[in-house]
């Protein structure tokens, strides 16, 4: 479920994970190729991996704020910075749990 009616007055609701960041097989696959980030060279590697794995929706077909991180990872297409942020946040959370 994706939250479309965001209530910013209640911080708990605003920051709640409502399924948009649930981990599936496509997200796990992407997370498995990301190196441990220790220094700037690792960030450069991550940037290179992202550029090779994902492509921007140049035709503006994808509506922003409508997809889950798993959908973004499956399609390998991002609509803009909101999709990238959703994907990065999900991968970061997943990697912190070390459940892959």
N, C-alpha and C positions, 0 to 999 in steps of 0.2 A: 504494500500500500504506500502510495506517495502522498505526502501532506501537501495540499494545494491551498488551504486556507490557514495561513500561518498567523498565529496569535503571538505577537512579540511581547505582550505585557506579562506573560507567565513564562519565566526563564526555563522552568522544567519542561513545559510543553514545547517551547521553542527549540530546545536542545535534544529533545527525545529522538531516538532512532526508531523510525516507524516502518522499518523493513527496507528502506531505500538502500541501506548499506549491507544487506545480508549477503553472505559469501556463498557463491556457487562454484561450479567447476571451472568456468572461464576465468573468474577472478583468482582462483587458486593457481591456475596455470600461469597467469601473468605474474603473480606474486612469487612463484617458484624461480623465475629468471632474474629477479631483482637482487642485486648484491647487497650485502650489509653495508650501510652507509657509515663510513668512518671519517672521510675527508672530502675535499672538493673534487678529487678525481672520481670518487664513487658517485657523487652527484652528477658529474659529467657523463658517467656511464649510464646512470639512470635516465638522464635526458636523452641520450642516444638510443637506449632501448625503447623509450616511449615513442620517439620519432619513427623508429622502425616498425613498431607494433600497431600504432594508432594513426588515424588520418582525420583531418578536420572535415566537417560537413560543409564543403564549399558551395553547395547548392541551397543551403538553408532549408533542407527537407525536414530535419529533426527539430521538433519544438523544444525549446529550452525548458529545464526543470520538469521534465516528464518521464525520465527514465531512471531505473535503478542502476547501481554500480555494476551489477551482473549483466544487465542489458548493454551497458556501455562496453564492458569487457568482451561480451559475445560478438557485438557488431564491429568492434575495433574502429569505431567512428565516434568522434566527439563533436558536440555542437558548439562548444566554447569553453570558457574558463569554469563555468559551473559544473559541466560534466567532468572536466579534469579534476576539479576539487573533490567532487563526489567519489571519483575513482581513487584518487590518492588517499583520501581519508579512509576509505574502506580497506585498501591494501595495507595502509599503516596500522590500522586497528587489528587486521587479521594477522599481520606479521608479528605484532606485539604479543599475541596469544601463543605464537609458535605452534599452531595447530595444523601445520601442513607437513 
